[in-house]
Amino acid sequence: MPRLKLTVAYVGTAFAGWQIQAKAPARPRTVQEELEKAVAALTGGHVRVHGAGRTDSGVHAEAQVAHLDLPTPSRPVDWLRAFNALLPQDLSVLAVEKVTEDFHARFSATGKHYAYALWLARCAVPPRLRPFVWECGPLDLPAMEEAALHLIGTHDFASFRNAGTDVETSVRTLRSIQREELSPLHHIWHFQGNGFLKQMVRNLMGLLVSVGRGKTAPAEVPGLLAAQDRTALPSATAPAKGLTLVRVLY
Amino acid sequence: MPRLKLTVAYVGTAFAGWQIQAKAPARPRTVQEELEKAVAALTGGHVRVHGAGRTDSGVHAEAQVAHLDLPTPSRPVDWLRAFNALLPQDLSVLAVEKVTEDFHARFSATGKHYAYALWLARCAVPPRLRPFVWECGPLDLPAMEEAALHLIGTHDFASFRNAGTDVETSVRTLRSIQREELSPLHHIWHFQGNGFLKQMVRNLMGLLVSVGRGKTAPAEVPGLLAAQDRTALPSATAPAKGLTLVRVLY
């Protein structure tokens, strides 16, 4: 059972996220399903594709990682070319590597890097960026950076987890939050950590934007973390379209 | 008649270019028409929007420029907000300025800056870039840069002009051609000049890629220029989707 590691990029706009869903009769379109359809076309049978993690509906990926076990015997295939010939326009396989069976896309991952893109005005966003940024308006950047310092480190992030998962612990290590200024109005906030809870990055960004709008004080952040309760958070979850999974670390 | 200068950005994919077309019954969608529809909704009458130049079907713009004369009297309007509330998702007005009547989007322009994006592989292009790059495969960059040196300067570019216009002269000054490497596979070729003929940038890029593929020698370029005949050019016009109008100079 040769194992393949895939590096996958997608524009999340028209996907109902990573994970295959079972809602009949109208099954929403997912990245995992499109990949499994391509594998089935190439191998002649159903093969499960395991992702490093789920991305939500509308979230993009620059380099998501997945693995799959090929049936044996399997004919020799130029996998990179074959995948890309079959996949839709909003989904590409960027790299295919043969790996040993001790590699697991999810369990071998040591961390993830997400990027959240903001547009610091409420109109006049360049149309090329529109599917990838949150048009949040002007922000108080020093206040946001002060608030971010309270979030970095190892904490119970239960306040930043939306309902719908049953992971055992909500303790995570947020290694860094860094702001990159691509232009005066186009800012990227980078989040790196050992793992992220459901919608955690979008809740972190939502809180930081609330701080940037003067609605939440940086000094309130430690209390919101300590509450360990999503309902304690005064801010909404940031929109999916601004978020991109940049890299999975191994 | 107050005159407004508009700076306009668009994703060209779903536009039949800049210029309004008259083909009934199915009139193709154009940038100029979308802008004139918005102006009509805001002023209550038809007003012509004059562009700095036409862009072809499928070509993008980061900062196209246009002007229009408002009917008088006209009510005070927050033009930037009003335009963007009315325009479709793939077209934005980035700036609106009041200018004097001696400003003309086309005749006042002193030059243009175009960018052409190449992806140096034939598959595995990131889907976010797909609408904006030509997937041309690997290229011999030193040969291309040698060829580009022959193209810079003041020449009769008739060999690089496609049929369909009746401009008086085909002499233009190409001020610079510069390659920017955003990543090993994602290169931007910048073309700056005092003006460009119909599909001239795409024909220049087409020839440079032909050189990069080893099909045309750099030393052939002066002869192709001297021929002053599009049929002398051995290369095809590069695809529209890789081209972006970056800036109009005044």
Interface residues (C-beta under 8 A of the other chain):
Chain A: A9 Y10 V11 H60 E62 L80 R81 N84 A85 Q89 D90 L91 S92 V93 L94 A95 C123 A124 V125 P126 P127 R128 R130 F132
Chain B: A9 Y10 V11 H60 E62 L80 R81 N84 A85 Q89 D90 L91 S92 V93 L94 A95 C123 A124 V125 P126 P127 R128 R130 F132
